[in-house]
Amino acid sequence: MLTNLNQATVRQWHRIAAHSAHHPRLLELGFLPLENVRVLQRSWFKTGALVVQVGDAVFGLRPDEAVQIEVHPHHEALAEPIAA
């Protein structure tokens, strides 16, 4: 089930979709296709930031950035074929 990082379950590992995160800033931060990521905490405000972990790094993302990153729950992502 594909969703975006803004809607991802908190404290559950997800895998970034193979076709996701084309924004240069997000790629530079490590939001690369097939990378493991999890939401650590959400702001109490609907328009507030998310605290996310990619590898060993922790970032604050605005909701408009998080919505650009499509993810799979980690167990589903393992079965995703890799396009050549």
C-alpha positions as semicolon CSV with decimal commas, in nm:
position;residue;x (nm);y (nm);z (nm)
1;M;0,000;0,000;0,000
2;L;0,160;0,321;-0,120
3;T;0,117;0,636;0,090
4;N;0,310;0,959;0,143
5;L;0,536;1,027;0,437
6;N;0,295;1,288;0,571
7;Q;0,039;1,007;0,627
8;A;0,284;0,737;0,740
9;T;0,241;0,558;1,071
10;V;0,453;0,706;1,351
11;R;0,743;0,492;1,477
12;Q;0,703;0,234;1,199
13;W;0,975;0,186;0,941
14;H;0,882;0,253;0,580
15;R;1,074;0,230;0,256
16;I;1,078;0,517;0,009
17;A;0,917;0,417;-0,321
18;A;1,147;0,366;-0,619
19;H;0,994;0,660;-0,808
20;S;0,964;0,898;-0,513
21;A;1,145;1,209;-0,388
22;H;1,253;1,394;-0,700
23;H;1,303;1,727;-0,523
24;P;1,678;1,809;-0,518
25;R;1,678;1,923;-0,153
26;L;1,514;1,601;-0,036
27;L;1,758;1,391;-0,237
28;E;2,053;1,581;-0,086
29;L;1,919;1,513;0,263
30;G;1,913;1,137;0,195
31;F;1,551;1,074;0,096
32;L;1,664;0,841;-0,180
33;P;1,456;0,571;-0,349
34;L;1,439;0,246;-0,146
35;E;1,592;0,413;0,163
36;N;1,444;0,325;0,503
37;V;1,262;0,610;0,678
38;R;1,031;0,655;0,976
39;V;0,829;0,936;1,130
40;L;0,943;0,982;1,489
41;Q;0,698;1,253;1,588
42;R;0,429;1,478;1,445
43;S;0,346;1,831;1,547
44;W;0,022;1,877;1,736
45;F;-0,080;2,127;1,467
46;K;-0,209;1,991;1,136
47;T;0,023;2,223;0,944
48;G;0,321;2,157;1,172
49;A;0,647;1,978;1,103
50;L;0,729;1,610;1,123
51;V;1,043;1,471;1,284
52;V;1,173;1,191;1,060
53;Q;1,469;0,954;1,063
54;V;1,657;0,846;0,751
55;G;1,940;0,609;0,836
56;D;2,115;0,764;1,137
57;A;2,011;1,122;1,055
58;V;1,708;1,300;1,205
59;F;1,532;1,587;1,024
60;G;1,237;1,817;1,063
61;L;1,023;1,822;0,748
62;R;0,743;2,058;0,658
63;P;0,420;1,884;0,554
64;D;0,458;2,012;0,196
65;E;0,795;1,834;0,178
66;A;0,673;1,514;0,344
67;V;0,382;1,480;0,103
68;Q;0,632;1,459;-0,188
69;I;0,787;1,139;-0,048
70;E;0,591;0,823;-0,128
71;V;0,655;0,524;0,099
72;H;0,557;0,161;0,149
73;P;0,533;-0,009;0,489
74;H;0,872;-0,177;0,526
75;H;0,742;-0,537;0,499
76;E;0,561;-0,456;0,170
77;A;0,857;-0,270;0,025
78;L;1,079;-0,577;0,040
79;A;0,870;-0,742;-0,230
80;E;0,880;-0,438;-0,462
81;P;1,064;-0,514;-0,787
82;I;1,351;-0,283;-0,876
83;A;1,318;-0,127;-1,220
84;A;1,628;-0,138;-1,438
